[in-house]
Amino acid sequence: MDKKLKDFQPNETLDIPVLIKSADVRTAQDSSSYIALVFTDSSGEITGKLWHASQQAIRDFTTGTVIQLTGKRETYQDRPQIRIRHMQVLPSADQDPHAYTPVAPTSREALTEFVEQTIAGIQEPTWQAIVRWIFKAHWDAFFTYPAAKTNHHAYEGGLAYHTVSMVKLAQKIAPLYDAVDPDLLISGALLHDMGKTRELTGPIATQYRAEGNLIGHVVMIDEEIVRACDALAIDSHSEAVILLRHMVLSHHGRLEFGAPVLPQLLEAELLHQIDQMDASLTMITNALADTKPGDYSERVFGLDNRRFYQRRPLD
């Protein structure tokens, strides 16, 4: 079996095709140009820097390009990187970015079936109607987009996988607290990140759209709820709709994390906690997947640059 990008160990040399997920041209201290690169294939992603980049290299090695990468895997500040020896753009016949894009661990068919059943199970008619309308408008994008550019669920189908994971958590937790309205919690979980279908460019070499940077997915999904209300002749200022809008607007939990308002409903606070839980545990799990027992993982940027210990099996 051919080795993938994340299969190589420190100090191993590699010569494999990869996708350039991002390519940022920067200026070094000596005033020369270099390219800060993120390489990816179906196994994951690793960074690298092309120092003293020529103008031709800057034109050739751009985001979304498939290249043959020759180099060595190293570790810098507890994070893997590739020391680049040579890069070459592959012929157009080999330029299939989908072949180098990680995908969700659950099939689209299974995710689709779960989402359809979950929407059908929402008992409150206003929430079900709004959720169904928004999903119909963004159906294909929801099942193909990542949940983020980096950090967590940053792969094809990651948005759907993250959402389904959150709904499953909500279904387990809600019955433990009598005061929780499961319909409101699950409706909020289904919609909370749907704005990312407008915020991001898609699963291939994911970037933020201008609208995504300037407005953001939290406000975008609130806009989608209002659009759904207009299409369905539902009063967007009714109690049921205001509650649902508050769920998505507050799900980041803190103003400094991009929430326009803080959670002020029991279900909104719980949605925020579930979102944090799923994102955090996914980042840790991904870091530990590349860590040998008895070692520490690479630093996880989204979790205060902490490293996590891969425990050895107990006797």
LINKAWO-V777348 format. One record per run of one state. SS is the DSSP state (helix for helix, strand for strand, loop for the rest). FROM is the first residue (numbers start at 1). LEN is the number of residues. If there is no record, write none. Layout:
((SS,FROM,LEN) (SS,FROM,LEN))
This chain:
((loop,1,4) (helix,5,3) (loop,8,5) (strand,13,15) (loop,28,5) (strand,33,9) (loop,42,2) (strand,44,7) (loop,51,4) (helix,55,6) (loop,61,5) (strand,66,11) (loop,77,2) (strand,79,11) (loop,90,2) (helix,92,3) (loop,95,2) (helix,97,4) (loop,101,2) (strand,103,1) (loop,104,4) (helix,108,13) (loop,121,4) (helix,125,13) (loop,138,1) (helix,139,6) (loop,145,11) (strand,156,1) (loop,157,1) (helix,158,19) (loop,177,5) (helix,182,10) (loop,192,4) (helix,196,4) (strand,200,1) (loop,201,7) (strand,208,1) (loop,209,1) (helix,210,5) (loop,215,2) (helix,217,16) (loop,233,6) (helix,239,11) (loop,250,5) (helix,255,3) (loop,258,8) (helix,266,24) (loop,290,6) (strand,296,1) (loop,297,3) (strand,300,1) (helix,301,3) (loop,304,2) (strand,306,1) (loop,307,2) (strand,309,1) (loop,310,6))
